[in-house]
Amino acid sequence: MPVHFKPSGPRKPTLAKAANRVRIIGGTMRSRVIEFPEVDGLRPTANRVRETLFNWLGQTLNGQRCLDMFSGSGALGFEAASRSAAEVIMLEVDRNALTTLATNQKKLGATCCRVVAMDALKFLELGPQKFDIVFVDPPFGSDLMKAVLTKLPEYLQTGGIVYAEWGVPISDVLSNVHAAQWEIVKQGRAGAVHFALLRVPAYPN
């Protein structure tokens, strides 16, 4: 069954610089704070959504290889690192966000994280690498979700999982992607944010 959260009220305006921070909610780095710059389209995944996500994925990601495709604040990637992921590749293109990601990585001692200055679609042109978990949380105003999901299946390990976060139901996005590529494992909503776990069907139609 889908998970639904009641909206907490109108969307807040752009945060002041001092408030641009999120707290890691689980794992070995629990309660550590990461900061992020003001960047157009950057939306850290909300605490309650991250809590639901890692209840779905499991509280420990021992040995898992993760890809955070639109890293932004790094909230998802550092959360995965905190839960003992073996490797987390964090892609980002904004210069200020990249600098802050590197600063947070050093501050947290997140040695399993690798911050990479690269566009997500260009990364998918380098040739298949295999990941156990991929986080896909692009700016809502872009068309990147469909483009990434179209190319992503060959980058997953057998049984791999994709976390998708978007401004419309994920099922609406999948209706514009080849029907056999994905199935929704779990899904939820928090206000205007829709999110889901996806996997490649074992026996595509």
C-alpha positions in Angstrom: 0.0 0.0 0.0 1.2 3.5 -0.7 2.5 5.6 2.2 0.8 9.0 2.5 1.8 12.0 4.6 -0.4 15.0 5.3 1.0 18.2 4.0 2.5 20.3 6.8 1.4 23.6 5.3 2.5 25.9 2.5 5.9 25.5 1.1 8.5 27.5 2.9 10.3 30.3 1.0 14.0 29.9 0.1 15.9 29.2 3.3 18.2 31.7 4.8 21.8 30.6 4.6 22.0 29.8 8.3 19.1 27.4 8.0 20.6 25.4 5.1 21.4 22.3 7.0 20.0 18.8 7.5 20.6 16.2 10.1 21.5 12.6 9.4 18.8 10.5 11.0 20.4 7.0 11.3 23.5 4.9 11.4 27.0 5.6 12.7 26.7 9.3 11.8 23.3 9.8 13.3 22.6 13.4 14.4 25.6 14.8 12.5 24.7 18.0 10.6 25.5 18.6 7.0 25.2 22.1 5.4 24.3 23.0 1.8 24.4 26.1 -0.3 21.5 27.9 -1.9 21.3 26.4 -5.3 18.3 26.7 -7.7 16.3 23.4 -7.6 18.2 21.9 -4.6 15.8 20.2 -2.3 17.2 18.0 0.5 14.9 14.9 1.0 12.8 15.6 4.1 13.6 13.8 7.3 10.3 11.9 7.3 10.8 10.7 3.8 14.3 9.6 4.5 13.1 7.7 7.5 10.5 5.9 5.4 13.1 5.2 2.7 15.6 3.6 5.0 12.8 1.6 6.7 12.1 0.2 3.2 15.8 -0.3 2.3 16.9 -1.6 5.7 18.8 0.2 8.4 22.1 -1.3 7.4 23.5 -1.3 3.9 26.5 -3.4 4.5 28.5 -4.1 1.3 26.0 -2.2 -0.9 27.3 0.0 -3.8 25.3 3.1 -4.1 24.9 5.9 -6.7 23.5 9.3 -5.8 22.8 10.8 -9.2 21.7 14.4 -8.2 23.5 14.7 -4.9 22.7 18.3 -4.1 22.9 18.5 -0.3 24.2 14.9 -0.1 21.4 14.0 2.3 20.7 10.6 0.7 24.3 9.7 -0.1 25.6 10.5 3.4 22.7 8.7 4.9 23.7 5.6 3.0 27.3 6.0 4.1 26.2 6.3 7.7 24.4 3.0 7.3 27.7 1.2 6.2 27.4 1.3 2.4 30.6 0.0 0.8 30.7 2.8 -1.7 28.7 5.9 -2.5 29.3 7.8 -5.7 27.8 11.3 -5.5 27.3 13.1 -8.8 26.8 16.9 -8.9 27.4 19.7 -11.4 26.9 22.9 -9.4 30.3 24.3 -8.3 29.0 25.5 -4.9 27.3 22.3 -4.1 30.4 20.3 -5.1 32.6 22.4 -2.8 30.1 21.9 0.1 29.8 18.1 -0.6 33.6 17.8 -0.4 33.7 19.8 2.8 30.9 17.7 4.4 32.6 14.5 3.3 35.8 15.5 5.1 34.0 16.7 8.2 32.0 13.5 8.5 35.0 11.2 7.7 32.8 9.6 5.0 35.7 7.7 3.3 33.3 5.5 1.3 31.9 8.5 -0.5 33.3 9.8 -3.8 32.2 13.2 -4.9 32.2 13.4 -8.8 31.8 16.5 -10.8 29.7 15.1 -13.6 26.3 15.4 -15.2 24.1 12.3 -14.5 23.3 11.6 -18.1 27.0 11.9 -19.1 27.8 9.4 -16.3 25.4 7.0 -17.9 27.3 7.3 -21.2 30.5 6.0 -19.7 29.5 2.4 -19.9 27.7 0.2 -17.4 28.8 0.1 -13.8 26.7 -2.0 -11.5 25.0 -0.6 -8.4 22.8 -2.1 -5.7 21.0 1.1 -4.9 20.6 4.2 -7.0 19.0 7.5 -5.7 17.3 9.6 -8.4 16.1 13.0 -7.1 16.5 15.5 -9.9 15.2 19.1 -9.9 11.4 19.0 -10.3 11.4 21.5 -13.2 13.6 19.4 -15.4 12.8 16.4 -17.7 15.7 14.4 -16.2 13.6 11.7 -14.4 12.4 10.1 -17.6 15.8 10.4 -19.3 17.6 8.7 -16.4 15.1 5.9 -15.9 15.2 5.0 -19.5 18.9 4.3 -19.4 19.3 3.1 -15.8 18.3 -0.6 -15.9 21.7 -1.8 -17.2 23.5 -0.1 -14.3 21.8 -2.2 -11.7 23.0 -5.4 -10.0 20.5 -8.2 -10.2 17.9 -7.3 -7.6 19.0 -3.7 -7.5 16.7 -0.9 -6.3 16.1 2.6 -7.5 14.8 5.3 -5.2 12.9 7.9 -7.3 11.6 11.3 -5.9 9.6 13.6 -8.1 6.9 16.3 -8.2 4.3 14.0 -9.8 3.3 10.4 -9.1 6.2 8.1 -10.2 3.6 5.9 -12.0 2.9 8.9 -14.3 6.6 9.1 -15.2 6.8 5.4 -15.8 3.9 5.6 -18.3 6.3 7.5 -20.5 9.1 4.9 -20.1 9.1 1.4 -21.7 6.5 -0.5 -19.7 8.7 -3.6 -19.2 11.6 -1.6 -17.7 10.3 -1.0 -14.1 7.9 -2.1 -11.5 7.0 -0.1 -8.4 7.9 -2.0 -5.2 6.7 0.6 -2.7 5.5 4.2 -3.0 4.5 7.2 -0.9 3.7 10.9 -0.8 4.7 13.8 1.4 2.8 16.9 0.4 3.9 17.7 -3.1 6.7 15.1 -3.1 6.1 11.7 -4.6 8.6 8.9 -4.0 8.9 5.2 -4.8 11.2 2.2 -4.9 11.6 0.7 -8.3 13.2 -2.5 -9.6 13.6 -4.2 -13.0 11.0 -7.0 -13.2 12.5 -10.5 -13.0 10.4 -11.5 -16.0 9.6 -8.5 -18.2 6.4 -8.5 -20.1 
